[in-house]
Amino acid sequence: MSESMSPTLLAQFTPDESTVYQRLSRQRQCTSTELIKHCSIANPHGLIAAINQKLVDSDWHIFVSVARSSKPQAAPIAYYRLCRKPVLR
């Protein structure tokens, strides 16, 4: 778990959100495919959006980037990275 994550905030996470956050805390980055396969998450992008809403007042956020597939029928793969927010001065 990240060192600055408050237990109160973690208590607000659903079980799926907690599973994904813990995976990102360990690995720092994962793909939508990994979340679907290893965490049984049906809608990774929606879940990440919900987690980011809960992280608004913390030092952390999950950066999302999407790689388009060259195959028209293939779904794009999203990459999620847990990042510390930059300090604004």
Contact map, one row per residue, 1 for C-alpha under 8 A:
11101000000000000000010011000000000000000000000000000000000000000000000000000000000000000
11111000000000000000000010000000000000000000000000000000000000000000000000000000000000000
11111000000000000000000000000000000000000000000000000000000000000000000000000000000000000
01111100000000000000000000000000000000000000000000000000011000000000000000000000000000000
11111110110000000000000000000000000000000000000000000000011000000000000000000000000000000
00011111110000000000000000000000000000000000000000000000000000000000000000000000000000000
00001111111000000000000000000000000000000000000000000000000000000000000000000000000000000
00000111111100000000000000000000000000000000000000000000000000000000000000000000000000000
00001111111110000000000000000000000000000000000000000110000000000000000000000000000000000
00001111111110000100000000000000000000000000000000000000000000000000000000000000000000000
00000011111111000000000000000000000000000000000000000000000000000000000000000000000000000
00000001111111000000000000000000000000000000000000000100000000000000000000000000000000000
00000000111111111100000000000000000000000000000000100100000000000000000000000000000000000
00000000001111111100000000000000000000000000000000000000000000000000000000000000000000000
00000000000011111110000000000000000000000000000000000000000000000000000000000000000000000
00000000000011111111000000000000000000101000001000000000000000000000000000000000000000000
00000000000011111111100000000000000000000000001100100000000000000000000000000000000000000
00000000010011111111110000000000000000000000000000000000000000000000000000000000000000000
00000000000000111111111000000000000000100000000000000000000000000000000000000000000000000
00000000000000011111111100000000001000100000000000000000000000000000000000000000000000000
00000000000000001111111110000000000000000000000000100000000000000000000000000000000000000
10000000000000000111111111000000000000000000000000000000000000000000000000000000000000000
00000000000000000011111111110000000000000000000000000000000000000000000000000000000000000
00000000000000000001111111111100000000000000000000000000000000000000000000000001110000000
11000000000000000000111111110000000000000000000000000000000000000000000000000000010000000
10000000000000000000011111110000000000000000000000000000000000000000000000000000000000000
00000000000000000000001111111100000000000000000000000000000000000000000000000000000000000
00000000000000000000001111111100000000000000000000000000000000000000000000000000111000000
00000000000000000000000100111110000000000000000000000000000000000000000000000011110000000
00000000000000000000000100111111011000000000000000000000000000000000000000000011100000000
00000000000000000000000000001111111000000000000000000000000000000000000000001111000000000
00000000000000000000000000000111111100000001100000000000000000000000000000001111000000000
00000000000000000000000000000011111110000000000000000000000000000000000000001100000000000
00000000000000000000000000000111111111100000000000000000000000000000000000000000000000000
00000000000000000001000000000111111111111001000000000000000000000000000000000000000000000
00000000000000000000000000000001111111111111000000000000000000000000000000000000000000000
00000000000000000000000000000000111111111000000000000000000000000000000000000000000000000
00000000000000000000000000000000011111110000000000000000000000000000000000000000000000000
00000000000000010011000000000000011111111000000000000000000000000000000000000000000000000
00000000000000000000000000000000001111111100000000000000000000000000000000000000000000000
00000000000000010000000000000000001110111111000000000000000000000000000000000000000000000
00000000000000000000000000000000000100011111000000000000000000000000000000000000000000000
00000000000000000000000000000000000100001111111000000000000000000000000000000000000000000
00000000000000000000000000000001001100001111111100000000000000000000000000000000000000000
00000000000000000000000000000001000000000011111110000000000000000000000000000100000000000
00000000000000000000000000000000000000000011111111000000000000000000000000000000000000000
00000000000000011000000000000000000000000011111111100000000000000000000000000000000000000
00000000000000001000000000000000000000000001111111110000000001000000000000000000000000000
00000000000000000000000000000000000000000000111111111000000000000000000000000000000000000
00000000000000000000000000000000000000000000011111111100000000000000000000000000000000000
00000000000010001000100000000000000000000000001111111110000000000000000000000000000000000
00000000000000000000000000000000000000000000000111111111000011000000000000000000000000000
00000000000000000000000000000000000000000000000011111111000000000000000000000000000000000
00000000100110000000000000000000000000000000000001111111100000000000000000000000000000000
00000000100000000000000000000000000000000000000000111111111110000000000000000000000000000
00000000000000000000000000000000000000000000000000011111110110000000000000000000000000000
00000000000000000000000000000000000000000000000000000111111000000000000000000000000000000
00011000000000000000000000000000000000000000000000000011111110000000000000000000000000000
00011000000000000000000000000000000000000000000000000010111110000000000000000000000110000
00000000000000000000000000000000000000000000000000000011011111000000000000000000011110000
00000000000000000000000000000000000000000000000000010011011111100000000000000000011110000
00000000000000000000000000000000000000000000000100010000000111110000000000000001111000000
00000000000000000000000000000000000000000000000000000000000011111000000000000001111000000
00000000000000000000000000000000000000000000000000000000000001111100000000000111100000000
00000000000000000000000000000000000000000000000000000000000000111110000000000111000000000
00000000000000000000000000000000000000000000000000000000000000011111000000011110000000000
00000000000000000000000000000000000000000000000000000000000000001111100000011110000000000
00000000000000000000000000000000000000000000000000000000000000000111110000111000000000000
00000000000000000000000000000000000000000000000000000000000000000011111101111000000000000
00000000000000000000000000000000000000000000000000000000000000000001111101000000000000000
00000000000000000000000000000000000000000000000000000000000000000000111111000000000000000
00000000000000000000000000000000000000000000000000000000000000000000111111100000000000000
00000000000000000000000000000000000000000000000000000000000000000000001111100000000000000
00000000000000000000000000000000000000000000000000000000000000000000111111110000000000000
00000000000000000000000000000000000000000000000000000000000000000001100111111000000000000
00000000000000000000000000000000000000000000000000000000000000000111100001111100000000000
00000000000000000000000000000011100000000000000000000000000000000111100000111110000000000
00000000000000000000000000000011100000000000100000000000000000011110000000011111000000000
00000000000000000000000000001111000000000000000000000000000000011110000000001111100000000
00000000000000000000000100001111000000000000000000000000000001111000000000000111110000000
00000000000000000000000100011100000000000000000000000000000001110000000000000011111000000
00000000000000000000000110011000000000000000000000000000000111100000000000000001111100000
00000000000000000000000000010000000000000000000000000000000111100000000000000000111110000
00000000000000000000000000000000000000000000000000000000001110000000000000000000011111000
00000000000000000000000000000000000000000000000000000000001110000000000000000000001111100
00000000000000000000000000000000000000000000000000000000000000000000000000000000000111110
00000000000000000000000000000000000000000000000000000000000000000000000000000000000011111
00000000000000000000000000000000000000000000000000000000000000000000000000000000000001111
00000000000000000000000000000000000000000000000000000000000000000000000000000000000000111
